[in-house]
Amino acid sequence: MLQRINNFFRKSQIGQGIVEYALILAFVVAVAVVLGNAGGIRTAVQNIFNNTVTQLNSQGGTGGAGGAGGAGT
């Protein structure tokens, strides 16, 4: 009888852990959506990537995957 009770609580703890991870994931996704819809943050991140690409291209980068060390090699 005690073994059954122990098994029941063990299974419920595993289920509780899964639910907690799902809630954390839902919270992270919600925060990402809110921040993604805020125009200032989206624009700032786009500007960072665009500036990085511009700098790499101006220093002789190929801008594609076929260059040295790229995925095409």
C-alpha positions as CSV (number, residue, x, y, z in Angstrom):
1,M,0.0,0.0,0.0
2,L,2.8,2.4,0.9
3,Q,4.5,1.6,-2.4
4,R,1.4,2.6,-4.3
5,I,1.2,5.9,-2.5
6,N,4.9,6.5,-3.1
7,N,4.5,5.8,-6.8
8,F,1.5,8.1,-7.0
9,F,3.4,11.0,-5.5
10,R,6.4,10.4,-7.7
11,K,4.3,10.5,-10.8
12,S,2.5,13.7,-9.7
13,Q,5.9,15.4,-9.0
14,I,7.0,14.5,-12.6
15,G,3.8,15.9,-13.9
16,Q,4.2,19.0,-11.8
17,G,7.7,19.6,-13.2
18,I,6.4,19.4,-16.7
19,V,3.6,21.9,-16.0
20,E,6.1,24.2,-14.4
21,Y,8.4,24.1,-17.5
22,A,5.4,24.7,-19.7
23,L,4.4,27.7,-17.7
24,I,7.9,29.1,-17.8
25,L,8.0,28.6,-21.6
26,A,4.7,30.3,-22.0
27,F,5.9,33.2,-19.9
28,V,9.1,33.6,-22.0
29,V,7.1,33.4,-25.2
30,A,4.6,36.0,-24.0
31,V,7.5,38.4,-23.0
32,A,9.1,37.8,-26.4
33,V,5.9,38.6,-28.2
34,V,5.4,41.8,-26.1
35,L,8.9,42.9,-26.7
36,G,8.8,42.0,-30.4
37,N,5.7,44.1,-30.9
38,A,7.3,47.1,-29.3
39,G,8.6,48.9,-32.3
40,G,11.7,50.4,-30.6
41,I,13.2,47.1,-29.6
42,R,12.5,45.5,-33.0
43,T,14.0,48.5,-34.8
44,A,17.1,48.5,-32.5
45,V,17.8,44.8,-33.1
46,Q,17.3,45.2,-36.9
47,N,19.7,48.1,-36.9
48,I,22.3,46.1,-35.0
49,F,22.1,43.3,-37.6
50,N,22.0,45.7,-40.5
51,N,25.0,47.6,-39.2
52,T,26.9,44.3,-38.7
53,V,26.2,43.2,-42.3
54,T,27.2,46.6,-43.6
55,Q,30.5,46.5,-41.7
56,L,31.3,43.0,-42.8
57,N,30.5,43.8,-46.4
58,S,32.6,47.0,-46.3
59,Q,35.6,45.0,-45.1
60,G,35.6,42.6,-48.0
61,G,33.1,40.0,-46.8
62,T,31.2,38.0,-49.4
63,G,27.9,38.3,-47.6
64,G,27.0,34.8,-48.7
65,A,27.4,31.2,-47.5
66,G,29.8,30.3,-50.3
67,G,32.8,32.3,-48.8
68,A,35.7,30.9,-46.9
69,G,34.3,28.9,-43.9
70,G,30.8,29.2,-45.1
71,A,28.2,26.5,-45.2
72,G,28.8,26.0,-48.9
73,T,32.3,24.6,-48.4
